[in-house]
Amino acid sequence: MLFCQREAAETAVYLTEVAPRTGDVWIRNDLSSSNAEYNDALNRVAVFADSTPPWPRTA
């Protein structure tokens, strides 16, 4: 597995398994609100191959 693929997989695992258990839900909330605004018919989370987050983090 290449470096970037590993980080992308770790990010996907964090978003789906770790974040909800630790209460770190701002990521999922931000993705859900953006999804509702732009494409509410298809709920999805995309992960870039270079592990760059698809959203800007705002404090």
PQR file with spaces between the fields and no chain letter, atoms N, CA, C, O and H, PARSE charges and radii, in Angstrom:
ATOM       1  N    MET     1       0.842   -1.166    0.000 -0.4000 1.5000
ATOM       2  CA   MET     1       0.000    0.000    0.000 -0.0000 2.0000
ATOM       3  C    MET     1       0.896    1.240    0.000  0.5500 1.7000
ATOM       4  O    MET     1       1.862    1.321    0.758 -0.5500 1.4000
ATOM       5  N    LEU     2       0.571    2.175   -0.836 -0.4000 1.5000
ATOM       6  CA   LEU     2       1.351    3.403   -0.915 -0.0000 2.0000
ATOM       7  C    LEU     2       1.015    4.336    0.240  0.5500 1.7000
ATOM       8  O    LEU     2      -0.022    4.192    0.886 -0.5500 1.4000
ATOM       9  H    LEU     2      -0.214    2.110   -1.452  0.4000 1.0000
ATOM      10  N    PHE     3       1.887    5.278    0.488 -0.4000 1.5000
ATOM      11  CA   PHE     3       1.727    6.215    1.602 -0.0000 2.0000
ATOM      12  C    PHE     3       0.377    6.924    1.574  0.5500 1.7000
ATOM      13  O    PHE     3      -0.341    6.941    2.574 -0.5500 1.4000
ATOM      14  H    PHE     3       2.730    5.395   -0.037  0.4000 1.0000
ATOM      15  N    CYS     4       0.039    7.503    0.440 -0.4000 1.5000
ATOM      16  CA   CYS     4      -1.206    8.273    0.355 -0.0000 2.0000
ATOM      17  C    CYS     4      -2.429    7.380    0.494  0.5500 1.7000
ATOM      18  O    CYS     4      -3.432    7.785    1.081 -0.5500 1.4000
ATOM      19  H    CYS     4       0.622    7.489   -0.372  0.4000 1.0000
ATOM      20  N    GLN     5      -2.352    6.181   -0.038 -0.4000 1.5000
ATOM      21  CA   GLN     5      -3.483    5.270    0.089 -0.0000 2.0000
ATOM      22  C    GLN     5      -3.705    4.898    1.549  0.5500 1.7000
ATOM      23  O    GLN     5      -4.846    4.767    1.992 -0.5500 1.4000
ATOM      24  H    GLN     5      -1.537    5.852   -0.515  0.4000 1.0000
ATOM      25  N    ARG     6      -2.629    4.728    2.291 -0.4000 1.5000
ATOM      26  CA   ARG     6      -2.758    4.378    3.700 -0.0000 2.0000
ATOM      27  C    ARG     6      -3.421    5.518    4.477  0.5500 1.7000
ATOM      28  O    ARG     6      -4.316    5.278    5.288 -0.5500 1.4000
ATOM      29  H    ARG     6      -1.702    4.834    1.931  0.4000 1.0000
ATOM      30  N    GLU     7      -2.990    6.743    4.234 -0.4000 1.5000
ATOM      31  CA   GLU     7      -3.596    7.873    4.937 -0.0000 2.0000
ATOM      32  C    GLU     7      -5.058    8.046    4.556  0.5500 1.7000
ATOM      33  O    GLU     7      -5.880    8.389    5.406 -0.5500 1.4000
ATOM      34  H    GLU     7      -2.264    6.938    3.575  0.4000 1.0000
ATOM      35  N    ALA     8      -5.394    7.815    3.304 -0.4000 1.5000
ATOM      36  CA   ALA     8      -6.791    7.909    2.874 -0.0000 2.0000
ATOM      37  C    ALA     8      -7.632    6.854    3.577  0.5500 1.7000
ATOM      38  O    ALA     8      -8.749    7.137    4.010 -0.5500 1.4000
ATOM      39  H    ALA     8      -4.727    7.536    2.613  0.4000 1.0000
ATOM      40  N    ALA     9      -7.106    5.649    3.693 -0.4000 1.5000
ATOM      41  CA   ALA     9      -7.829    4.583    4.391 -0.0000 2.0000
ATOM      42  C    ALA     9      -7.983    4.920    5.870  0.5500 1.7000
ATOM      43  O    ALA     9      -9.047    4.694    6.447 -0.5500 1.4000
ATOM      44  H    ALA     9      -6.199    5.420    3.341  0.4000 1.0000
ATOM      45  N    GLU    10      -6.938    5.456    6.486 -0.4000 1.5000
ATOM      46  CA   GLU    10      -7.020    5.841    7.896 -0.0000 2.0000
ATOM      47  C    GLU    10      -8.049    6.946    8.107  0.5500 1.7000
ATOM      48  O    GLU    10      -8.769    6.939    9.106 -0.5500 1.4000
ATOM      49  H    GLU    10      -6.074    5.639    6.017  0.4000 1.0000
ATOM      50  N    THR    11      -8.125    7.886    7.184 -0.4000 1.5000
ATOM      51  CA   THR    11      -9.117    8.960    7.274 -0.0000 2.0000
ATOM      52  C    THR    11     -10.526    8.396    7.171  0.5500 1.7000
ATOM      53  O    THR    11     -11.409    8.797    7.930 -0.5500 1.4000
ATOM      54  H    THR    11      -7.540    7.891    6.372  0.4000 1.0000
ATOM      55  N    ALA    12     -10.745    7.477    6.247 -0.4000 1.5000
ATOM      56  CA   ALA    12     -12.067    6.866    6.083 -0.0000 2.0000
ATOM      57  C    ALA    12     -12.468    6.092    7.337  0.5500 1.7000
ATOM      58  O    ALA    12     -13.618    6.165    7.768 -0.5500 1.4000
ATOM      59  H    ALA    12     -10.028    7.152    5.631  0.4000 1.0000
ATOM      60  N    VAL    13     -11.538    5.360    7.919 -0.4000 1.5000
ATOM      61  CA   VAL    13     -11.821    4.618    9.153 -0.0000 2.0000
ATOM      62  C    VAL    13     -12.146    5.593   10.277  0.5500 1.7000
ATOM      63  O    VAL    13     -13.089    5.370   11.036 -0.5500 1.4000
ATOM      64  H    VAL    13     -10.603    5.300    7.569  0.4000 1.0000
ATOM      65  N    TYR    14     -11.381    6.663   10.391 -0.4000 1.5000
ATOM      66  CA   TYR    14     -11.635    7.651   11.438 -0.0000 2.0000
ATOM      67  C    TYR    14     -13.035    8.249   11.299  0.5500 1.7000
ATOM      68  O    TYR    14     -13.775    8.347   12.278 -0.5500 1.4000
ATOM      69  H    TYR    14     -10.615    6.845    9.774  0.4000 1.0000
ATOM      70  N    LEU    15     -13.392    8.648   10.079 -0.4000 1.5000
ATOM      71  CA   LEU    15     -14.694    9.275    9.858 -0.0000 2.0000
ATOM      72  C    LEU    15     -15.851    8.343   10.173  0.5500 1.7000
ATOM      73  O    LEU    15     -16.872    8.783   10.702 -0.5500 1.4000
ATOM      74  H    LEU    15     -12.791    8.568    9.284  0.4000 1.0000
ATOM      75  N    THR    16     -15.709    7.065    9.857 -0.4000 1.5000
ATOM      76  CA   THR    16     -16.828    6.140   10.023 -0.0000 2.0000
ATOM      77  C    THR    16     -16.872    5.453   11.375  0.5500 1.7000
ATOM      78  O    THR    16     -17.954    5.090   11.835 -0.5500 1.4000
ATOM      79  H    THR    16     -14.880    6.707    9.427  0.4000 1.0000
ATOM      80  N    GLU    17     -15.726    5.261   12.030 -0.4000 1.5000
ATOM      81  CA   GLU    17     -15.716    4.485   13.264 -0.0000 2.0000
ATOM      82  C    GLU    17     -15.290    5.264   14.505  0.5500 1.7000
ATOM      83  O    GLU    17     -15.942    5.171   15.544 -0.5500 1.4000
ATOM      84  H    GLU    17     -14.847    5.556   11.656  0.4000 1.0000
ATOM      85  N    VAL    18     -14.223    6.017   14.411 -0.4000 1.5000
ATOM      86  CA   VAL    18     -13.661    6.657   15.601 -0.0000 2.0000
ATOM      87  C    VAL    18     -14.392    7.944   15.966  0.5500 1.7000
ATOM      88  O    VAL    18     -14.768    8.133   17.123 -0.5500 1.4000
ATOM      89  H    VAL    18     -13.693    6.093   13.567  0.4000 1.0000
ATOM      90  N    ALA    19     -14.595    8.820   15.004 -0.4000 1.5000
ATOM      91  CA   ALA    19     -15.195   10.130   15.286 -0.0000 2.0000
ATOM      92  C    ALA    19     -16.549   10.034   15.993  0.5500 1.7000
ATOM      93  O    ALA    19     -16.757   10.749   16.974 -0.5500 1.4000
ATOM      94  H    ALA    19     -14.290    8.666   14.065  0.4000 1.0000
ATOM      95  N    PRO    20     -17.477    9.185   15.543 -0.5600 1.5000
ATOM      96  CA   PRO    20     -18.759    9.110   16.249  0.2800 2.0000
ATOM      97  C    PRO    20     -18.623    8.628   17.698  0.5500 1.7000
ATOM      98  O    PRO    20     -19.390    9.057   18.560 -0.5500 1.4000
ATOM      99  N    ARG    21     -17.677    7.758   17.973 -0.4000 1.5000
ATOM     100  CA   ARG    21     -17.499    7.225   19.329 -0.0000 2.0000
ATOM     101  C    ARG    21     -16.864    8.228   20.280  0.5500 1.7000
ATOM     102  O    ARG    21     -17.104    8.185   21.487 -0.5500 1.4000
ATOM     103  H    ARG    21     -17.054    7.409   17.273  0.4000 1.0000
ATOM     104  N    THR    22     -16.052    9.132   19.736 -0.4000 1.5000
ATOM     105  CA   THR    22     -15.355   10.095   20.587 -0.0000 2.0000
ATOM     106  C    THR    22     -16.062   11.443   20.661  0.5500 1.7000
ATOM     107  O    THR    22     -15.609   12.346   21.365 -0.5500 1.4000
ATOM     108  H    THR    22     -15.857    9.167   18.756  0.4000 1.0000
ATOM     109  N    GLY    23     -17.169   11.581   19.938 -0.4000 1.5000
ATOM     110  CA   GLY    23     -17.911   12.832   19.958 -0.0000 2.0000
ATOM     111  C    GLY    23     -17.374   13.882   19.010  0.5500 1.7000
ATOM     112  O    GLY    23     -17.830   15.025   19.036 -0.5500 1.4000
ATOM     113  H    GLY    23     -17.536   10.847   19.367  0.4000 1.0000
ATOM     114  N    ASP    24     -16.423   13.524   18.182 -0.4000 1.5000
ATOM     115  CA   ASP    24     -15.843   14.456   17.212 -0.0000 2.0000
ATOM     116  C    ASP    24     -16.694   14.423   15.943  0.5500 1.7000
ATOM     117  O    ASP    24     -16.282   13.885   14.916 -0.5500 1.4000
ATOM     118  H    ASP    24     -16.053   12.595   18.161  0.4000 1.0000
ATOM     119  N    VAL    25     -17.880   15.005   16.036 -0.4000 1.5000
ATOM     120  CA   VAL    25     -18.852   14.881   14.943 -0.0000 2.0000
ATOM     121  C    VAL    25     -18.937   16.114   14.053  0.5500 1.7000
ATOM     122  O    VAL    25     -19.780   16.161   13.157 -0.5500 1.4000
ATOM     123  H    VAL    25     -18.215   15.442   16.871  0.4000 1.0000
ATOM     124  N    TRP    26     -18.091   17.109   14.275 -0.4000 1.5000
ATOM     125  CA   TRP    26     -18.164   18.315   13.435 -0.0000 2.0000
ATOM     126  C    TRP    26     -17.904   17.971   11.977  0.5500 1.7000
ATOM     127  O    TRP    26     -18.477   18.589   11.080 -0.5500 1.4000
ATOM     128  H    TRP    26     -17.407   17.071   15.002  0.4000 1.0000
ATOM     129  N    ILE    27     -17.040   16.985   11.734 -0.4000 1.5000
ATOM     130  CA   ILE    27     -16.729   16.612   10.353 -0.0000 2.0000
ATOM     131  C    ILE    27     -17.976   16.069    9.668  0.5500 1.7000
ATOM     132  O    ILE    27     -18.336   16.512    8.577 -0.5500 1.4000
ATOM     133  H    ILE    27     -16.574   16.483   12.463  0.4000 1.0000
ATOM     134  N    ARG    28     -18.631   15.110   10.310 -0.4000 1.5000
ATOM     135  CA   ARG    28     -19.831   14.502    9.729 -0.0000 2.0000
ATOM     136  C    ARG    28     -20.942   15.540    9.586  0.5500 1.7000
ATOM     137  O    ARG    28     -21.662   15.532    8.588 -0.5500 1.4000
ATOM     138  H    ARG    28     -18.339   14.750   11.196  0.4000 1.0000
ATOM     139  N    ASN    29     -21.092   16.421   10.554 -0.4000 1.5000
ATOM     140  CA   ASN    29     -22.120   17.462   10.461 -0.0000 2.0000
ATOM     141  C    ASN    29     -21.854   18.396    9.288  0.5500 1.7000
ATOM     142  O    ASN    29     -22.779   18.757    8.560 -0.5500 1.4000
ATOM     143  H    ASN    29     -20.507   16.427   11.366  0.4000 1.0000
ATOM     144  N    ASP    30     -20.600   18.787    9.101 -0.4000 1.5000
ATOM     145  CA   ASP    30     -20.237   19.668    7.994 -0.0000 2.0000
ATOM     146  C    ASP    30     -20.480   18.982    6.652  0.5500 1.7000
ATOM     147  O    ASP    30     -21.018   19.593    5.728 -0.5500 1.4000
ATOM     148  H    ASP    30     -19.849   18.494    9.692  0.4000 1.0000
ATOM     149  N    LEU    31     -20.085   17.722    6.546 -0.4000 1.5000
ATOM     150  CA   LEU    31     -20.309   16.981    5.304 -0.0000 2.0000
ATOM     151  C    LEU    31     -21.799   16.809    5.020  0.5500 1.7000
ATOM     152  O    LEU    31     -22.231   16.933    3.873 -0.5500 1.4000
ATOM     153  H    LEU    31     -19.648   17.226    7.297  0.4000 1.0000
ATOM     154  N    SER    32     -22.582   16.526    6.054 -0.4000 1.5000
ATOM     155  CA   SER    32     -24.024   16.343    5.870 -0.0000 2.0000
ATOM     156  C    SER    32     -24.705   17.625    5.419  0.5500 1.7000
ATOM     157  O    SER    32     -25.580   17.593    4.554 -0.5500 1.4000
ATOM     158  H    SER    32     -22.231   16.425    6.985  0.4000 1.0000
ATOM     159  N    SER    33     -24.309   18.759    6.001 -0.4000 1.5000
ATOM     160  CA   SER    33     -24.938   20.020    5.598 -0.0000 2.0000
ATOM     161  C    SER    33     -24.543   20.402    4.176  0.5500 1.7000
ATOM     162  O    SER    33     -25.372   20.910    3.421 -0.5500 1.4000
ATOM     163  H    SER    33     -23.598   18.786    6.704  0.4000 1.0000
ATOM     164  N    SER    34     -23.293   20.164    3.803 -0.4000 1.5000
ATOM     165  CA   SER    34     -22.873   20.438    2.423 -0.0000 2.0000
ATOM     166  C    SER    34     -23.581   19.515    1.449  0.5500 1.7000
ATOM     167  O    SER    34     -23.978   19.940    0.364 -0.5500 1.4000
ATOM     168  H    SER    34     -22.619   19.751    4.417  0.4000 1.0000
ATOM     169  N    ASN    35     -23.741   18.265    1.826 -0.4000 1.5000
ATOM     170  CA   ASN    35     -24.426   17.307    0.967 -0.0000 2.0000
ATOM     171  C    ASN    35     -25.887   17.710    0.770  0.5500 1.7000
ATOM     172  O    ASN    35     -26.411   17.623   -0.340 -0.5500 1.4000
ATOM     173  H    ASN    35     -23.419   17.919    2.707  0.4000 1.0000
ATOM     174  N    ALA    36     -26.538   18.146    1.832 -0.4000 1.5000
ATOM     175  CA   ALA    36     -27.935   18.565    1.723 -0.0000 2.0000
ATOM     176  C    ALA    36     -28.077   19.784    0.819  0.5500 1.7000
ATOM     177  O    ALA    36     -29.059   19.917    0.089 -0.5500 1.4000
ATOM     178  H    ALA    36     -26.113   18.217    2.734  0.4000 1.0000
ATOM     179  N    GLU    37     -27.092   20.668    0.876 -0.4000 1.5000
ATOM     180  CA   GLU    37     -27.143   21.878    0.064 -0.0000 2.0000
ATOM     181  C    GLU    37     -26.913   21.597   -1.420  0.5500 1.7000
ATOM     182  O    GLU    37     -27.579   22.184   -2.273 -0.5500 1.4000
ATOM     183  H    GLU    37     -26.294   20.559    1.469  0.4000 1.0000
ATOM     184  N    TYR    38     -25.989   20.716   -1.726 -0.4000 1.5000
ATOM     185  CA   TYR    38     -25.595   20.514   -3.120 -0.0000 2.0000
ATOM     186  C    TYR    38     -26.142   19.250   -3.769  0.5500 1.7000
ATOM     187  O    TYR    38     -26.323   19.227   -4.987 -0.5500 1.4000
ATOM     188  H    TYR    38     -25.448   20.239   -1.034  0.4000 1.0000
ATOM     189  N    ASN    39     -26.411   18.200   -2.999 -0.4000 1.5000
ATOM     190  CA   ASN    39     -26.862   16.952   -3.598 -0.0000 2.0000
ATOM     191  C    ASN    39     -27.560   16.097   -2.551  0.5500 1.7000
ATOM     192  O    ASN    39     -27.010   15.085   -2.116 -0.5500 1.4000
ATOM     193  H    ASN    39     -26.264   18.219   -2.010  0.4000 1.0000
ATOM     194  N    ASP    40     -28.748   16.480   -2.144 -0.4000 1.5000
ATOM     195  CA   ASP    40     -29.430   15.751   -1.085 -0.0000 2.0000
ATOM     196  C    ASP    40     -29.996   14.406   -1.527  0.5500 1.7000
ATOM     197  O    ASP    40     -30.460   13.636   -0.687 -0.5500 1.4000
ATOM     198  H    ASP    40     -29.195   17.302   -2.498  0.4000 1.0000
ATOM     199  N    ALA    41     -29.970   14.107   -2.809 -0.4000 1.5000
ATOM     200  CA   ALA    41     -30.499   12.831   -3.289 -0.0000 2.0000
ATOM     201  C    ALA    41     -29.503   11.687   -3.109  0.5500 1.7000
ATOM     202  O    ALA    41     -29.897   10.521   -3.155 -0.5500 1.4000
ATOM     203  H    ALA    41     -29.593   14.732   -3.492  0.4000 1.0000
ATOM     204  N    LEU    42     -28.234   11.993   -2.907 -0.4000 1.5000
ATOM     205  CA   LEU    42     -27.209   10.956   -2.798 -0.0000 2.0000
ATOM     206  C    LEU    42     -26.258   11.297   -1.662  0.5500 1.7000
ATOM     207  O    LEU    42     -25.396   12.164   -1.810 -0.5500 1.4000
ATOM     208  H    LEU    42     -27.914   12.939   -2.869  0.4000 1.0000
ATOM     209  N    ASN    43     -26.408   10.626   -0.538 -0.4000 1.5000
ATOM     210  CA   ASN    43     -25.549   10.875    0.614 -0.0000 2.0000
ATOM     211  C    ASN    43     -24.256   10.089    0.450  0.5500 1.7000
ATOM     212  O    ASN    43     -24.286    8.863    0.341 -0.5500 1.4000
ATOM     213  H    ASN    43     -27.108    9.922   -0.418  0.4000 1.0000
ATOM     214  N    ARG    44     -23.130   10.777    0.432 -0.4000 1.5000
ATOM     215  CA   ARG    44     -21.848   10.102    0.244 -0.0000 2.0000
ATOM     216  C    ARG    44     -20.727   10.907    0.885  0.5500 1.7000
ATOM     217  O    ARG    44     -20.864   12.103    1.145 -0.5500 1.4000
ATOM     218  H    ARG    44     -23.105   11.773    0.521  0.4000 1.0000
ATOM     219  N    VAL    45     -19.628   10.231    1.128 -0.4000 1.5000
ATOM     220  CA   VAL    45     -18.411   10.853    1.627 -0.0000 2.0000
ATOM     221  C    VAL    45     -17.298   10.468    0.669  0.5500 1.7000
ATOM     222  O    VAL    45     -17.057    9.283    0.438 -0.5500 1.4000
ATOM     223  H    VAL    45     -19.517    9.260    0.916  0.4000 1.0000
ATOM     224  N    ALA    46     -16.627   11.448    0.120 -0.4000 1.5000
ATOM     225  CA   ALA    46     -15.538   11.191   -0.822 -0.0000 2.0000
ATOM     226  C    ALA    46     -14.199   11.375   -0.129  0.5500 1.7000
ATOM     227  O    ALA    46     -14.045   12.247    0.727 -0.5500 1.4000
ATOM     228  H    ALA    46     -16.823   12.411    0.308  0.4000 1.0000
ATOM     229  N    VAL    47     -13.247   10.560   -0.500 -0.4000 1.5000
ATOM     230  CA   VAL    47     -11.890   10.678    0.009 -0.0000 2.0000
ATOM     231  C    VAL    47     -10.966   10.778   -1.189  0.5500 1.7000
ATOM     232  O    VAL    47     -10.977    9.913   -2.065 -0.5500 1.4000
ATOM     233  H    VAL    47     -13.372    9.852   -1.195  0.4000 1.0000
ATOM     234  N    PHE    48     -10.173   11.827   -1.228 -0.4000 1.5000
ATOM     235  CA   PHE    48      -9.235   12.022   -2.326 -0.0000 2.0000
ATOM     236  C    PHE    48      -8.094   11.011   -2.231  0.5500 1.7000
ATOM     237  O    PHE    48      -7.709   10.610   -1.133 -0.5500 1.4000
ATOM     238  H    PHE    48     -10.164   12.530   -0.516  0.4000 1.0000
ATOM     239  N    ALA    49      -7.565   10.609   -3.354 -0.4000 1.5000
ATOM     240  CA   ALA    49      -6.479    9.632   -3.376 -0.0000 2.0000
ATOM     241  C    ALA    49      -5.204   10.163   -2.734  0.5500 1.7000
ATOM     242  O    ALA    49      -4.371    9.378   -2.282 -0.5500 1.4000
ATOM     243  H    ALA    49      -7.878   10.935   -4.246  0.4000 1.0000
ATOM     244  N    ASP    50      -5.040   11.484   -2.686 -0.4000 1.5000
ATOM     245  CA   ASP    50      -3.832   12.040   -2.079 -0.0000 2.0000
ATOM     246  C    ASP    50      -4.024   12.385   -0.605  0.5500 1.7000
ATOM     247  O    ASP    50      -3.176   13.048   -0.008 -0.5500 1.4000
ATOM     248  H    ASP    50      -5.717   12.121   -3.053  0.4000 1.0000
ATOM     249  N    SER    51      -5.111   11.950   -0.026 -0.4000 1.5000
ATOM     250  CA   SER    51      -5.472   12.123    1.383 -0.0000 2.0000
ATOM     251  C    SER    51      -5.702   13.578    1.781  0.5500 1.7000
ATOM     252  O    SER    51      -5.728   13.890    2.972 -0.5500 1.4000
ATOM     253  H    SER    51      -5.800   11.412   -0.511  0.4000 1.0000
ATOM     254  N    THR    52      -5.866   14.462    0.820 -0.4000 1.5000
ATOM     255  CA   THR    52      -6.211   15.839    1.120 -0.0000 2.0000
ATOM     256  C    THR    52      -7.676   15.874    1.546  0.5500 1.7000
ATOM     257  O    THR    52      -8.522   15.342    0.828 -0.5500 1.4000
ATOM     258  H    THR    52      -5.845   14.209   -0.147  0.4000 1.0000
ATOM     259  N    PRO    53      -8.004   16.474    2.677 -0.5600 1.5000
ATOM     260  CA   PRO    53      -9.403   16.488    3.100  0.2800 2.0000
ATOM     261  C    PRO    53     -10.272   17.276    2.127  0.5500 1.7000
ATOM     262  O    PRO    53      -9.856   18.333    1.652 -0.5500 1.4000
ATOM     263  N    PRO    54     -11.471   16.783    1.821 -0.5600 1.5000
ATOM     264  CA   PRO    54     -12.340   17.451    0.861  0.2800 2.0000
ATOM     265  C    PRO    54     -13.095   18.640    1.439  0.5500 1.7000
ATOM     266  O    PRO    54     -13.956   19.203    0.764 -0.5500 1.4000
ATOM     267  N    TRP    55     -12.796   19.029    2.653 -0.4000 1.5000
ATOM     268  CA   TRP    55     -13.487   20.136    3.286 -0.0000 2.0000
ATOM     269  C    TRP    55     -12.457   21.022    3.987  0.5500 1.7000
ATOM     270  O    TRP    55     -11.423   20.526    4.434 -0.5500 1.4000
ATOM     271  H    TRP    55     -12.096   18.572    3.202  0.4000 1.0000
ATOM     272  N    PRO    56     -12.721   22.301    4.088 -0.5600 1.5000
ATOM     273  CA   PRO    56     -11.828   23.163    4.876  0.2800 2.0000
ATOM     274  C    PRO    56     -12.214   23.100    6.348  0.5500 1.7000
ATOM     275  O    PRO    56     -13.398   23.161    6.680 -0.5500 1.4000
ATOM     276  N    ARG    57     -11.255   22.982    7.209 -0.4000 1.5000
ATOM     277  CA   ARG    57     -11.550   22.960    8.639 -0.0000 2.0000
ATOM     278  C    ARG    57     -11.626   24.393    9.135  0.5500 1.7000
ATOM     279  O    ARG    57     -10.686   25.172    8.978 -0.5500 1.4000
ATOM     280  H    ARG    57     -10.294   22.932    6.939  0.4000 1.0000
ATOM     281  N    THR    58     -12.742   24.722    9.727 -0.4000 1.5000
ATOM     282  CA   THR    58     -12.910   26.056   10.305 -0.0000 2.0000
ATOM     283  C    THR    58     -12.984   25.902   11.807  0.5500 1.7000
ATOM     284  O    THR    58     -13.893   25.257   12.328 -0.5500 1.4000
ATOM     285  H    THR    58     -13.505   24.089    9.855  0.4000 1.0000
ATOM     286  N    ALA    59     -12.046   26.484   12.491 -0.4000 1.5000
ATOM     287  CA   ALA    59     -11.921   26.379   13.944 -0.0000 2.0000
ATOM     288  C    ALA    59     -13.207   26.037   14.523  0.5500 1.7000
ATOM     289  O    ALA    59     -13.318   25.900   15.742 -0.5500 1.4000
ATOM     290  H    ALA    59     -11.307   27.009   12.068  0.4000 1.0000
